[in-house]
């Protein structure tokens, strides 16, 4: 395990301390759990967000590239991987 230092506001430290006491875990364990949960949610949200943004843009743009409609799946795959 790697040791690191963080700075917390007084209010946040108090909330963490109180929650850790209620859960019968250390503040460090509570923070590890919170960071882990945050990263899981962000990872999932990132891919869902990219898909939602791409889907919402479908059909809203015009392009002079007439051949695009023939290769739109390939173009979409390229754009989605960015």
mmCIF file of the N, C-alpha and C atoms, coordinates in Angstrom:
data_MODEL
# 
_entry.id   MODEL 
# 
loop_
_atom_site.group_PDB 
_atom_site.id 
_atom_site.type_symbol 
_atom_site.label_atom_id 
_atom_site.label_alt_id 
_atom_site.label_comp_id 
_atom_site.label_asym_id 
_atom_site.label_entity_id 
_atom_site.label_seq_id 
_atom_site.pdbx_PDB_ins_code 
_atom_site.Cartn_x 
_atom_site.Cartn_y 
_atom_site.Cartn_z 
_atom_site.occupancy 
_atom_site.B_iso_or_equiv 
_atom_site.pdbx_formal_charge 
_atom_site.auth_seq_id 
_atom_site.auth_comp_id 
_atom_site.auth_asym_id 
_atom_site.auth_atom_id 
_atom_site.pdbx_PDB_model_num 
ATOM 1   N N  . UNK A 1 1  ? 0.838   -1.167 0.000   1.00 0.00 ? 1  UNK A N  1 
ATOM 2   C CA . UNK A 1 1  ? 0.000   0.000  0.000   1.00 0.00 ? 1  UNK A CA 1 
ATOM 3   C C  . UNK A 1 1  ? 0.890   1.240  0.000   1.00 0.00 ? 1  UNK A C  1 
ATOM 4   N N  . UNK A 1 2  ? 0.429   2.270  -0.650  1.00 0.00 ? 2  UNK A N  1 
ATOM 5   C CA . UNK A 1 2  ? 1.172   3.523  -0.724  1.00 0.00 ? 2  UNK A CA 1 
ATOM 6   C C  . UNK A 1 2  ? 0.562   4.515  0.252   1.00 0.00 ? 2  UNK A C  1 
ATOM 7   N N  . UNK A 1 3  ? 1.407   5.182  0.992   1.00 0.00 ? 3  UNK A N  1 
ATOM 8   C CA . UNK A 1 3  ? 0.942   6.204  1.936   1.00 0.00 ? 3  UNK A CA 1 
ATOM 9   C C  . UNK A 1 3  ? 0.958   7.543  1.208   1.00 0.00 ? 3  UNK A C  1 
ATOM 10  N N  . UNK A 1 4  ? -0.102  8.308  1.399   1.00 0.00 ? 4  UNK A N  1 
ATOM 11  C CA . UNK A 1 4  ? -0.182  9.636  0.795   1.00 0.00 ? 4  UNK A CA 1 
ATOM 12  C C  . UNK A 1 4  ? -0.839  10.590 1.777   1.00 0.00 ? 4  UNK A C  1 
ATOM 13  N N  . UNK A 1 5  ? -0.637  11.860 1.555   1.00 0.00 ? 5  UNK A N  1 
ATOM 14  C CA . UNK A 1 5  ? -1.252  12.870 2.410   1.00 0.00 ? 5  UNK A CA 1 
ATOM 15  C C  . UNK A 1 5  ? -2.225  13.685 1.590   1.00 0.00 ? 5  UNK A C  1 
ATOM 16  N N  . UNK A 1 6  ? -3.340  14.036 2.213   1.00 0.00 ? 6  UNK A N  1 
ATOM 17  C CA . UNK A 1 6  ? -4.312  14.922 1.577   1.00 0.00 ? 6  UNK A CA 1 
ATOM 18  C C  . UNK A 1 6  ? -4.713  15.976 2.594   1.00 0.00 ? 6  UNK A C  1 
ATOM 19  N N  . UNK A 1 7  ? -5.190  17.084 2.092   1.00 0.00 ? 7  UNK A N  1 
ATOM 20  C CA . UNK A 1 7  ? -5.680  18.138 2.976   1.00 0.00 ? 7  UNK A CA 1 
ATOM 21  C C  . UNK A 1 7  ? -7.191  18.197 2.837   1.00 0.00 ? 7  UNK A C  1 
ATOM 22  N N  . UNK A 1 8  ? -7.879  18.224 3.973   1.00 0.00 ? 8  UNK A N  1 
ATOM 23  C CA . UNK A 1 8  ? -9.333  18.271 4.008   1.00 0.00 ? 8  UNK A CA 1 
ATOM 24  C C  . UNK A 1 8  ? -9.784  19.525 4.733   1.00 0.00 ? 8  UNK A C  1 
ATOM 25  N N  . UNK A 1 9  ? -10.933 20.024 4.338   1.00 0.00 ? 9  UNK A N  1 
ATOM 26  C CA . UNK A 1 9  ? -11.514 21.123 5.108   1.00 0.00 ? 9  UNK A CA 1 
ATOM 27  C C  . UNK A 1 9  ? -11.917 20.559 6.470   1.00 0.00 ? 9  UNK A C  1 
ATOM 28  N N  . UNK A 1 10 ? -12.058 21.446 7.434   1.00 0.00 ? 10 UNK A N  1 
ATOM 29  C CA . UNK A 1 10 ? -12.467 21.010 8.775   1.00 0.00 ? 10 UNK A CA 1 
ATOM 30  C C  . UNK A 1 10 ? -13.810 20.277 8.718   1.00 0.00 ? 10 UNK A C  1 
ATOM 31  N N  . UNK A 1 11 ? -14.744 20.815 7.953   1.00 0.00 ? 11 UNK A N  1 
ATOM 32  C CA . UNK A 1 11 ? -16.075 20.223 7.856   1.00 0.00 ? 11 UNK A CA 1 
ATOM 33  C C  . UNK A 1 11 ? -16.022 18.827 7.218   1.00 0.00 ? 11 UNK A C  1 
ATOM 34  N N  . UNK A 1 12 ? -15.264 18.697 6.137   1.00 0.00 ? 12 UNK A N  1 
ATOM 35  C CA . UNK A 1 12 ? -15.154 17.399 5.470   1.00 0.00 ? 12 UNK A CA 1 
ATOM 36  C C  . UNK A 1 12 ? -14.467 16.379 6.372   1.00 0.00 ? 12 UNK A C  1 
ATOM 37  N N  . UNK A 1 13 ? -13.426 16.782 7.068   1.00 0.00 ? 13 UNK A N  1 
ATOM 38  C CA . UNK A 1 13 ? -12.733 15.871 7.979   1.00 0.00 ? 13 UNK A CA 1 
ATOM 39  C C  . UNK A 1 13 ? -13.672 15.396 9.089   1.00 0.00 ? 13 UNK A C  1 
ATOM 40  N N  . UNK A 1 14 ? -14.491 16.301 9.585   1.00 0.00 ? 14 UNK A N  1 
ATOM 41  C CA . UNK A 1 14 ? -15.446 15.937 10.642  1.00 0.00 ? 14 UNK A CA 1 
ATOM 42  C C  . UNK A 1 14 ? -16.486 14.949 10.116  1.00 0.00 ? 14 UNK A C  1 
ATOM 43  N N  . UNK A 1 15 ? -16.981 15.193 8.911   1.00 0.00 ? 15 UNK A N  1 
ATOM 44  C CA . UNK A 1 15 ? -17.961 14.278 8.317   1.00 0.00 ? 15 UNK A CA 1 
ATOM 45  C C  . UNK A 1 15 ? -17.357 12.890 8.098   1.00 0.00 ? 15 UNK A C  1 
ATOM 46  N N  . UNK A 1 16 ? -16.124 12.849 7.624   1.00 0.00 ? 16 UNK A N  1 
ATOM 47  C CA . UNK A 1 16 ? -15.451 11.571 7.399   1.00 0.00 ? 16 UNK A CA 1 
ATOM 48  C C  . UNK A 1 16 ? -15.225 10.858 8.735   1.00 0.00 ? 16 UNK A C  1 
ATOM 49  N N  . UNK A 1 17 ? -14.766 11.595 9.711   1.00 0.00 ? 17 UNK A N  1 
ATOM 50  C CA . UNK A 1 17 ? -14.513 11.018 11.038  1.00 0.00 ? 17 UNK A CA 1 
ATOM 51  C C  . UNK A 1 17 ? -15.805 10.429 11.621  1.00 0.00 ? 17 UNK A C  1 
ATOM 52  N N  . UNK A 1 18 ? -16.909 11.170 11.529  1.00 0.00 ? 18 UNK A N  1 
ATOM 53  C CA . UNK A 1 18 ? -18.194 10.707 12.059  1.00 0.00 ? 18 UNK A CA 1 
ATOM 54  C C  . UNK A 1 18 ? -18.692 9.467  11.316  1.00 0.00 ? 18 UNK A C  1 
ATOM 55  N N  . UNK A 1 19 ? -18.587 9.495  9.998   1.00 0.00 ? 19 UNK A N  1 
ATOM 56  C CA . UNK A 1 19 ? -19.040 8.356  9.195   1.00 0.00 ? 19 UNK A CA 1 
ATOM 57  C C  . UNK A 1 19 ? -18.180 7.129  9.462   1.00 0.00 ? 19 UNK A C  1 
ATOM 58  N N  . UNK A 1 20 ? -16.881 7.326  9.543   1.00 0.00 ? 20 UNK A N  1 
ATOM 59  C CA . UNK A 1 20 ? -15.978 6.209  9.832   1.00 0.00 ? 20 UNK A CA 1 
ATOM 60  C C  . UNK A 1 20 ? -16.307 5.583  11.185  1.00 0.00 ? 20 UNK A C  1 
ATOM 61  N N  . UNK A 1 21 ? -16.610 6.410  12.167  1.00 0.00 ? 21 UNK A N  1 
ATOM 62  C CA . UNK A 1 21 ? -16.962 5.898  13.491  1.00 0.00 ? 21 UNK A CA 1 
ATOM 63  C C  . UNK A 1 21 ? -18.253 5.087  13.431  1.00 0.00 ? 21 UNK A C  1 
ATOM 64  N N  . UNK A 1 22 ? -19.240 5.593  12.699  1.00 0.00 ? 22 UNK A N  1 
ATOM 65  C CA . UNK A 1 22 ? -20.509 4.864  12.562  1.00 0.00 ? 22 UNK A CA 1 
ATOM 66  C C  . UNK A 1 22 ? -20.312 3.525  11.857  1.00 0.00 ? 22 UNK A C  1 
ATOM 67  N N  . UNK A 1 23 ? -19.421 3.502  10.868  1.00 0.00 ? 23 UNK A N  1 
ATOM 68  C CA . UNK A 1 23 ? -19.168 2.284  10.080  1.00 0.00 ? 23 UNK A CA 1 
ATOM 69  C C  . UNK A 1 23 ? -18.147 1.364  10.751  1.00 0.00 ? 23 UNK A C  1 
ATOM 70  N N  . UNK A 1 24 ? -17.543 1.833  11.835  1.00 0.00 ? 24 UNK A N  1 
ATOM 71  C CA . UNK A 1 24 ? -16.519 1.071  12.560  1.00 0.00 ? 24 UNK A CA 1 
ATOM 72  C C  . UNK A 1 24 ? -15.319 0.746  11.662  1.00 0.00 ? 24 UNK A C  1 
ATOM 73  N N  . UNK A 1 25 ? -14.884 1.758  10.888  1.00 0.00 ? 25 UNK A N  1 
ATOM 74  C CA . UNK A 1 25 ? -13.683 1.632  10.048  1.00 0.00 ? 25 UNK A CA 1 
ATOM 75  C C  . UNK A 1 25 ? -12.834 2.876  10.269  1.00 0.00 ? 25 UNK A C  1 
ATOM 76  N N  . UNK A 1 26 ? -11.598 2.803  9.821   1.00 0.00 ? 26 UNK A N  1 
ATOM 77  C CA . UNK A 1 26 ? -10.725 3.972  9.937   1.00 0.00 ? 26 UNK A CA 1 
ATOM 78  C C  . UNK A 1 26 ? -11.100 5.011  8.879   1.00 0.00 ? 26 UNK A C  1 
ATOM 79  N N  . UNK A 1 27 ? -10.657 6.231  9.121   1.00 0.00 ? 27 UNK A N  1 
ATOM 80  C CA . UNK A 1 27 ? -10.873 7.276  8.121   1.00 0.00 ? 27 UNK A CA 1 
ATOM 81  C C  . UNK A 1 27 ? -10.207 6.884  6.806   1.00 0.00 ? 27 UNK A C  1 
ATOM 82  N N  . UNK A 1 28 ? -9.008  6.299  6.895   1.00 0.00 ? 28 UNK A N  1 
ATOM 83  C CA . UNK A 1 28 ? -8.284  5.894  5.683   1.00 0.00 ? 28 UNK A CA 1 
ATOM 84  C C  . UNK A 1 28 ? -9.087  4.866  4.890   1.00 0.00 ? 28 UNK A C  1 
ATOM 85  N N  . UNK A 1 29 ? -9.676  3.906  5.576   1.00 0.00 ? 29 UNK A N  1 
ATOM 86  C CA . UNK A 1 29 ? -10.477 2.888  4.888   1.00 0.00 ? 29 UNK A CA 1 
ATOM 87  C C  . UNK A 1 29 ? -11.703 3.506  4.231   1.00 0.00 ? 29 UNK A C  1 
ATOM 88  N N  . UNK A 1 30 ? -12.344 4.418  4.927   1.00 0.00 ? 30 UNK A N  1 
ATOM 89  C CA . UNK A 1 30 ? -13.517 5.083  4.364   1.00 0.00 ? 30 UNK A CA 1 
ATOM 90  C C  . UNK A 1 30 ? -13.129 5.877  3.114   1.00 0.00 ? 30 UNK A C  1 
ATOM 91  N N  . UNK A 1 31 ? -12.010 6.567  3.164   1.00 0.00 ? 31 UNK A N  1 
ATOM 92  C CA . UNK A 1 31 ? -11.552 7.341  2.006   1.00 0.00 ? 31 UNK A CA 1 
ATOM 93  C C  . UNK A 1 31 ? -11.188 6.413  0.860   1.00 0.00 ? 31 UNK A C  1 
ATOM 94  N N  . UNK A 1 32 ? -10.515 5.278  1.144   1.00 0.00 ? 32 UNK A N  1 
ATOM 95  C CA . UNK A 1 32 ? -10.201 4.309  0.090   1.00 0.00 ? 32 UNK A CA 1 
ATOM 96  C C  . UNK A 1 32 ? -11.473 3.816  -0.595  1.00 0.00 ? 32 UNK A C  1 
ATOM 97  N N  . UNK A 1 33 ? -12.491 3.487  0.205   1.00 0.00 ? 33 UNK A N  1 
ATOM 98  C CA . UNK A 1 33 ? -13.766 3.016  -0.352  1.00 0.00 ? 33 UNK A CA 1 
ATOM 99  C C  . UNK A 1 33 ? -14.422 4.091  -1.218  1.00 0.00 ? 33 UNK A C  1 
ATOM 100 N N  . UNK A 1 34 ? -14.389 5.313  -0.728  1.00 0.00 ? 34 UNK A N  1 
ATOM 101 C CA . UNK A 1 34 ? -15.010 6.412  -1.471  1.00 0.00 ? 34 UNK A CA 1 
ATOM 102 C C  . UNK A 1 34 ? -14.298 6.661  -2.798  1.00 0.00 ? 34 UNK A C  1 
ATOM 103 N N  . UNK A 1 35 ? -12.985 6.645  -2.788  1.00 0.00 ? 35 UNK A N  1 
ATOM 104 C CA . UNK A 1 35 ? -12.220 6.863  -4.017  1.00 0.00 ? 35 UNK A CA 1 
ATOM 105 C C  . UNK A 1 35 ? -12.465 5.717  -4.995  1.00 0.00 ? 35 UNK A C  1 
ATOM 106 N N  . UNK A 1 36 ? -12.477 4.496  -4.495  1.00 0.00 ? 36 UNK A N  1 
ATOM 107 C CA . UNK A 1 36 ? -12.724 3.333  -5.346  1.00 0.00 ? 36 UNK A CA 1 
ATOM 108 C C  . UNK A 1 36 ? -14.101 3.418  -6.001  1.00 0.00 ? 36 UNK A C  1 
ATOM 109 N N  . UNK A 1 37 ? -15.106 3.748  -5.207  1.00 0.00 ? 37 UNK A N  1 
ATOM 110 C CA . UNK A 1 37 ? -16.470 3.876  -5.743  1.00 0.00 ? 37 UNK A CA 1 
ATOM 111 C C  . UNK A 1 37 ? -16.537 4.992  -6.779  1.00 0.00 ? 37 UNK A C  1 
ATOM 112 N N  . UNK A 1 38 ? -15.905 6.117  -6.483  1.00 0.00 ? 38 UNK A N  1 
ATOM 113 C CA . UNK A 1 38 ? -15.890 7.242  -7.420  1.00 0.00 ? 38 UNK A CA 1 
ATOM 114 C C  . UNK A 1 38 ? -15.269 6.836  -8.752  1.00 0.00 ? 38 UNK A C  1 
ATOM 115 N N  . UNK A 1 39 ? -14.146 6.135  -8.706  1.00 0.00 ? 39 UNK A N  1 
ATOM 116 C CA . UNK A 1 39 ? -13.470 5.725  -9.940  1.00 0.00 ? 39 UNK A CA 1 
ATOM 117 C C  . UNK A 1 39 ? -14.301 4.728  -10.738 1.00 0.00 ? 39 UNK A C  1 
ATOM 118 N N  . UNK A 1 40 ? -15.003 3.831  -10.072 1.00 0.00 ? 40 UNK A N  1 
ATOM 119 C CA . UNK A 1 40 ? -15.877 2.894  -10.775 1.00 0.00 ? 40 UNK A CA 1 
ATOM 120 C C  . UNK A 1 40 ? -17.007 3.627  -11.475 1.00 0.00 ? 40 UNK A C  1 
ATOM 121 N N  . UNK A 1 41 ? -17.611 4.572  -10.778 1.00 0.00 ? 41 UNK A N  1 
ATOM 122 C CA . UNK A 1 41 ? -18.718 5.336  -11.361 1.00 0.00 ? 41 UNK A CA 1 
ATOM 123 C C  . UNK A 1 41 ? -18.229 6.185  -12.525 1.00 0.00 ? 41 UNK A C  1 
ATOM 124 N N  . UNK A 1 42 ? -17.088 6.838  -12.359 1.00 0.00 ? 42 UNK A N  1 
ATOM 125 C CA . UNK A 1 42 ? -16.547 7.687  -13.423 1.00 0.00 ? 42 UNK A CA 1 
ATOM 126 C C  . UNK A 1 42 ? -16.200 6.872  -14.658 1.00 0.00 ? 42 UNK A C  1 
ATOM 127 N N  . UNK A 1 43 ? -15.642 5.696  -14.465 1.00 0.00 ? 43 UNK A N  1 
ATOM 128 C CA . UNK A 1 43 ? -15.277 4.843  -15.592 1.00 0.00 ? 43 UNK A CA 1 
ATOM 129 C C  . UNK A 1 43 ? -16.518 4.459  -16.392 1.00 0.00 ? 43 UNK A C  1 
ATOM 130 N N  . UNK A 1 44 ? -17.557 4.063  -15.698 1.00 0.00 ? 44 UNK A N  1 
ATOM 131 C CA . UNK A 1 44 ? -18.800 3.677  -16.364 1.00 0.00 ? 44 UNK A CA 1 
ATOM 132 C C  . UNK A 1 44 ? -19.464 4.890  -16.998 1.00 0.00 ? 44 UNK A C  1 
ATOM 133 N N  . UNK A 1 45 ? -19.506 5.991  -16.282 1.00 0.00 ? 45 UNK A N  1 
ATOM 134 C CA . UNK A 1 45 ? -20.148 7.201  -16.792 1.00 0.00 ? 45 UNK A CA 1 
ATOM 135 C C  . UNK A 1 45 ? -19.431 7.728  -18.020 1.00 0.00 ? 45 UNK A C  1 
ATOM 136 N N  . UNK A 1 46 ? -18.109 7.572  -18.059 1.00 0.00 ? 46 UNK A N  1 
ATOM 137 C CA . UNK A 1 46 ? -17.351 8.074  -19.201 1.00 0.00 ? 46 UNK A CA 1 
ATOM 138 C C  . UNK A 1 46 ? -17.778 7.422  -20.496 1.00 0.00 ? 46 UNK A C  1 
ATOM 139 N N  . UNK A 1 47 ? -17.916 6.110  -20.518 1.00 0.00 ? 47 UNK A N  1 
ATOM 140 C CA . UNK A 1 47 ? -18.300 5.425  -21.751 1.00 0.00 ? 47 UNK A CA 1 
ATOM 141 C C  . UNK A 1 47 ? -19.764 5.689  -22.079 1.00 0.00 ? 47 UNK A C  1 
ATOM 142 N N  . UNK A 1 48 ? -20.622 5.727  -21.072 1.00 0.00 ? 48 UNK A N  1 
ATOM 143 C CA . UNK A 1 48 ? -22.032 6.025  -21.316 1.00 0.00 ? 48 UNK A CA 1 
ATOM 144 C C  . UNK A 1 48 ? -22.203 7.447  -21.820 1.00 0.00 ? 48 UNK A C  1 
ATOM 145 N N  . UNK A 1 49 ? -21.419 8.373  -21.268 1.00 0.00 ? 49 UNK A N  1 
ATOM 146 C CA . UNK A 1 49 ? -21.503 9.763  -21.689 1.00 0.00 ? 49 UNK A CA 1 
ATOM 147 C C  . UNK A 1 49 ? -21.063 9.931  -23.139 1.00 0.00 ? 49 UNK A C  1 
ATOM 148 N N  . UNK A 1 50 ? -19.978 9.258  -23.523 1.00 0.00 ? 50 UNK A N  1 
ATOM 149 C CA . UNK A 1 50 ? -19.526 9.348  -24.916 1.00 0.00 ? 50 UNK A CA 1 
ATOM 150 C C  . UNK A 1 50 ? -20.599 8.830  -25.858 1.00 0.00 ? 50 UNK A C  1 
ATOM 151 N N  . UNK A 1 51 ? -21.208 7.713  -25.516 1.00 0.00 ? 51 UNK A N  1 
ATOM 152 C CA . UNK A 1 51 ? -22.260 7.142  -26.360 1.00 0.00 ? 51 UNK A CA 1 
ATOM 153 C C  . UNK A 1 51 ? -23.455 8.086  -26.445 1.00 0.00 ? 51 UNK A C  1 
ATOM 154 N N  . UNK A 1 52 ? -23.874 8.635  -25.308 1.00 0.00 ? 52 UNK A N  1 
ATOM 155 C CA . UNK A 1 52 ? -25.028 9.538  -25.287 1.00 0.00 ? 52 UNK A CA 1 
ATOM 156 C C  . UNK A 1 52 ? -24.761 10.788 -26.120 1.00 0.00 ? 52 UNK A C  1 
ATOM 157 N N  . UNK A 1 53 ? -23.551 11.339 -26.010 1.00 0.00 ? 53 UNK A N  1 
ATOM 158 C CA . UNK A 1 53 ? -23.219 12.534 -26.803 1.00 0.00 ? 53 UNK A CA 1 
ATOM 159 C C  . UNK A 1 53 ? -23.221 12.222 -28.286 1.00 0.00 ? 53 UNK A C  1 
ATOM 160 N N  . UNK A 1 54 ? -22.673 11.075 -28.656 1.00 0.00 ? 54 UNK A N  1 
ATOM 161 C CA . UNK A 1 54 ? -22.648 10.689 -30.068 1.00 0.00 ? 54 UNK A CA 1 
ATOM 162 C C  . UNK A 1 54 ? -24.063 10.466 -30.587 1.00 0.00 ? 54 UNK A C  1 
ATOM 163 N N  . UNK A 1 55 ? -24.880 9.797  -29.802 1.00 0.00 ? 55 UNK A N  1 
ATOM 164 C CA . UNK A 1 55 ? -26.252 9.525  -30.212 1.00 0.00 ? 55 UNK A CA 1 
ATOM 165 C C  . UNK A 1 55 ? -27.054 10.812 -30.361 1.00 0.00 ? 55 UNK A C  1 
ATOM 166 N N  . UNK A 1 56 ? -26.839 11.759 -29.457 1.00 0.00 ? 56 UNK A N  1 
ATOM 167 C CA . UNK A 1 56 ? -27.587 13.015 -29.531 1.00 0.00 ? 56 UNK A CA 1 
ATOM 168 C C  . UNK A 1 56 ? -27.171 13.855 -30.749 1.00 0.00 ? 56 UNK A C  1 
ATOM 169 N N  . UNK A 1 57 ? -25.970 13.649 -31.237 1.00 0.00 ? 57 UNK A N  1 
ATOM 170 C CA . UNK A 1 57 ? -25.494 14.419 -32.392 1.00 0.00 ? 57 UNK A CA 1 
ATOM 171 C C  . UNK A 1 57 ? -25.939 13.806 -33.726 1.00 0.00 ? 57 UNK A C  1 
ATOM 172 N N  . UNK A 1 58 ? -26.366 12.571 -33.691 1.00 0.00 ? 58 UNK A N  1 
ATOM 173 C CA . UNK A 1 58 ? -26.742 11.881 -34.938 1.00 0.00 ? 58 UNK A CA 1 
ATOM 174 C C  . UNK A 1 58 ? -27.857 12.638 -35.654 1.00 0.00 ? 58 UNK A C  1 
ATOM 175 N N  . UNK A 1 59 ? -27.622 12.898 -36.936 1.00 0.00 ? 59 UNK A N  1 
ATOM 176 C CA . UNK A 1 59 ? -28.618 13.544 -37.773 1.00 0.00 ? 59 UNK A CA 1 
ATOM 177 C C  . UNK A 1 59 ? -28.704 15.048 -37.630 1.00 0.00 ? 59 UNK A C  1 
ATOM 178 N N  . UNK A 1 60 ? -27.899 15.652 -36.783 1.00 0.00 ? 60 UNK A N  1 
ATOM 179 C CA . UNK A 1 60 ? -27.991 17.095 -36.558 1.00 0.00 ? 60 UNK A CA 1 
ATOM 180 C C  . UNK A 1 60 ? -27.011 17.901 -37.409 1.00 0.00 ? 60 UNK A C  1 
ATOM 181 N N  . UNK A 1 61 ? -26.107 17.246 -38.065 1.00 0.00 ? 61 UNK A N  1 
ATOM 182 C CA . UNK A 1 61 ? -25.090 17.949 -38.838 1.00 0.00 ? 61 UNK A CA 1 
ATOM 183 C C  . UNK A 1 61 ? -25.239 17.656 -40.324 1.00 0.00 ? 61 UNK A C  1 
ATOM 184 N N  . UNK A 1 62 ? -24.816 18.604 -41.116 1.00 0.00 ? 62 UNK A N  1 
ATOM 185 C CA . UNK A 1 62 ? -24.791 18.396 -42.551 1.00 0.00 ? 62 UNK A CA 1 
ATOM 186 C C  . UNK A 1 62 ? -23.348 18.385 -43.003 1.00 0.00 ? 62 UNK A C  1 
ATOM 187 N N  . UNK A 1 63 ? -23.079 17.618 -44.050 1.00 0.00 ? 63 UNK A N  1 
ATOM 188 C CA . UNK A 1 63 ? -21.715 17.478 -44.531 1.00 0.00 ? 63 UNK A CA 1 
ATOM 189 C C  . UNK A 1 63 ? -21.724 17.450 -46.056 1.00 0.00 ? 63 UNK A C  1 
ATOM 190 N N  . UNK A 1 64 ? -20.697 18.042 -46.632 1.00 0.00 ? 64 UNK A N  1 
ATOM 191 C CA . UNK A 1 64 ? -20.576 18.035 -48.088 1.00 0.00 ? 64 UNK A CA 1 
ATOM 192 C C  . UNK A 1 64 ? -19.999 16.727 -48.607 1.00 0.00 ? 64 UNK A C  1 
ATOM 193 N N  . UNK A 1 65 ? -19.571 15.863 -47.702 1.00 0.00 ? 65 UNK A N  1 
ATOM 194 C CA . UNK A 1 65 ? -18.976 14.584 -48.123 1.00 0.00 ? 65 UNK A CA 1 
ATOM 195 C C  . UNK A 1 65 ? -20.095 13.591 -48.420 1.00 0.00 ? 65 UNK A C  1 
ATOM 196 N N  . UNK A 1 66 ? -20.471 13.478 -49.671 1.00 0.00 ? 66 UNK A N  1 
ATOM 197 C CA . UNK A 1 66 ? -21.581 12.612 -50.080 1.00 0.00 ? 66 UNK A CA 1 
ATOM 198 C C  . UNK A 1 66 ? -21.309 11.138 -49.776 1.00 0.00 ? 66 UNK A C  1 
ATOM 199 N N  . UNK A 1 67 ? -20.036 10.730 -49.803 1.00 0.00 ? 67 UNK A N  1 
ATOM 200 C CA . UNK A 1 67 ? -19.702 9.329  -49.562 1.00 0.00 ? 67 UNK A CA 1 
ATOM 201 C C  . UNK A 1 67 ? -19.795 8.960  -48.091 1.00 0.00 ? 67 UNK A C  1 
ATOM 202 N N  . UNK A 1 68 ? -19.980 9.939  -47.231 1.00 0.00 ? 68 UNK A N  1 
ATOM 203 C CA . UNK A 1 68 ? -20.024 9.681  -45.799 1.00 0.00 ? 68 UNK A CA 1 
ATOM 204 C C  . UNK A 1 68 ? -21.160 8.737  -45.425 1.00 0.00 ? 68 UNK A C  1 
ATOM 205 N N  . UNK A 1 69 ? -22.292 8.860  -46.071 1.00 0.00 ? 69 UNK A N  1 
ATOM 206 C CA . UNK A 1 69 ? -23.412 7.986  -45.727 1.00 0.00 ? 69 UNK A CA 1 
ATOM 207 C C  . UNK A 1 69 ? -23.096 6.523  -46.030 1.00 0.00 ? 69 UNK A C  1 
ATOM 208 N N  . UNK A 1 70 ? -22.228 6.280  -46.984 1.00 0.00 ? 70 UNK A N  1 
ATOM 209 C CA . UNK A 1 70 ? -21.843 4.899  -47.310 1.00 0.00 ? 70 UNK A CA 1 
ATOM 210 C C  . UNK A 1 70 ? -20.892 4.323  -46.262 1.00 0.00 ? 70 UNK A C  1 
ATOM 211 N N  . UNK A 1 71 ? -20.138 5.203  -45.584 1.00 0.00 ? 71 UNK A N  1 
ATOM 212 C CA . UNK A 1 71 ? -19.133 4.728  -44.627 1.00 0.00 ? 71 UNK A CA 1 
ATOM 213 C C  . UNK A 1 71 ? -19.378 5.277  -43.227 1.00 0.00 ? 71 UNK A C  1 
ATOM 214 N N  . UNK A 1 72 ? -20.628 5.622  -42.927 1.00 0.00 ? 72 UNK A N  1 
ATOM 215 C CA . UNK A 1 72 ? -20.881 6.296  -41.648 1.00 0.00 ? 72 UNK A CA 1 
ATOM 216 C C  . UNK A 1 72 ? -20.522 5.437  -40.442 1.00 0.00 ? 72 UNK A C  1 
ATOM 217 N N  . UNK A 1 73 ? -20.665 4.113  -40.523 1.00 0.00 ? 73 UNK A N  1 
ATOM 218 C CA . UNK A 1 73 ? -20.309 3.265  -39.376 1.00 0.00 ? 73 UNK A CA 1 
ATOM 219 C C  . UNK A 1 73 ? -18.799 3.362  -39.074 1.00 0.00 ? 73 UNK A C  1 
ATOM 220 N N  . UNK A 1 74 ? -17.992 3.325  -40.122 1.00 0.00 ? 74 UNK A N  1 
ATOM 221 C CA . UNK A 1 74 ? -16.537 3.441  -39.937 1.00 0.00 ? 74 UNK A CA 1 
ATOM 222 C C  . UNK A 1 74 ? -16.166 4.812  -39.376 1.00 0.00 ? 74 UNK A C  1 
ATOM 223 N N  . UNK A 1 75 ? -16.784 5.847  -39.906 1.00 0.00 ? 75 UNK A N  1 
ATOM 224 C CA . UNK A 1 75 ? -16.504 7.203  -39.442 1.00 0.00 ? 75 UNK A CA 1 
ATOM 225 C C  . UNK A 1 75 ? -16.961 7.384  -37.976 1.00 0.00 ? 75 UNK A C  1 
ATOM 226 N N  . UNK A 1 76 ? -18.110 6.819  -37.657 1.00 0.00 ? 76 UNK A N  1 
ATOM 227 C CA . UNK A 1 76 ? -18.616 6.902  -36.294 1.00 0.00 ? 76 UNK A CA 1 
ATOM 228 C C  . UNK A 1 76 ? -17.672 6.176  -35.328 1.00 0.00 ? 76 UNK A C  1 
ATOM 229 N N  . UNK A 1 77 ? -17.198 5.010  -35.719 1.00 0.00 ? 77 UNK A N  1 
ATOM 230 C CA . UNK A 1 77 ? -16.266 4.244  -34.872 1.00 0.00 ? 77 UNK A CA 1 
ATOM 231 C C  . UNK A 1 77 ? -14.993 5.047  -34.629 1.00 0.00 ? 77 UNK A C  1 
ATOM 232 N N  . UNK A 1 78 ? -14.476 5.694  -35.653 1.00 0.00 ? 78 UNK A N  1 
ATOM 233 C CA . UNK A 1 78 ? -13.276 6.512  -35.487 1.00 0.00 ? 78 UNK A CA 1 
ATOM 234 C C  . UNK A 1 78 ? -13.532 7.679  -34.543 1.00 0.00 ? 78 UNK A C  1 
ATOM 235 N N  . UNK A 1 79 ? -14.652 8.355  -34.732 1.00 0.00 ? 79 UNK A N  1 
ATOM 236 C CA . UNK A 1 79 ? -14.981 9.514  -33.901 1.00 0.00 ? 79 UNK A CA 1 
ATOM 237 C C  . UNK A 1 79 ? -15.239 9.093  -32.447 1.00 0.00 ? 79 UNK A C  1 
ATOM 238 N N  . UNK A 1 80 ? -15.829 7.946  -32.248 1.00 0.00 ? 80 UNK A N  1 
ATOM 239 C CA . UNK A 1 80 ? -16.158 7.487  -30.895 1.00 0.00 ? 80 UNK A CA 1 
ATOM 240 C C  . UNK A 1 80 ? -14.945 7.068  -30.105 1.00 0.00 ? 80 UNK A C  1 
ATOM 241 N N  . UNK A 1 81 ? -13.884 6.705  -30.776 1.00 0.00 ? 81 UNK A N  1 
ATOM 242 C CA . UNK A 1 81 ? -12.696 6.219  -30.071 1.00 0.00 ? 81 UNK A CA 1 
ATOM 243 C C  . UNK A 1 81 ? -11.810 7.343  -29.578 1.00 0.00 ? 81 UNK A C  1 
ATOM 244 N N  . UNK A 1 82 ? -12.145 8.567  -29.862 1.00 0.00 ? 82 UNK A N  1 
ATOM 245 C CA . UNK A 1 82 ? -11.320 9.718  -29.430 1.00 0.00 ? 82 UNK A CA 1 
ATOM 246 C C  . UNK A 1 82 ? -11.488 10.001 -27.983 1.00 0.00 ? 82 UNK A C  1 
# 
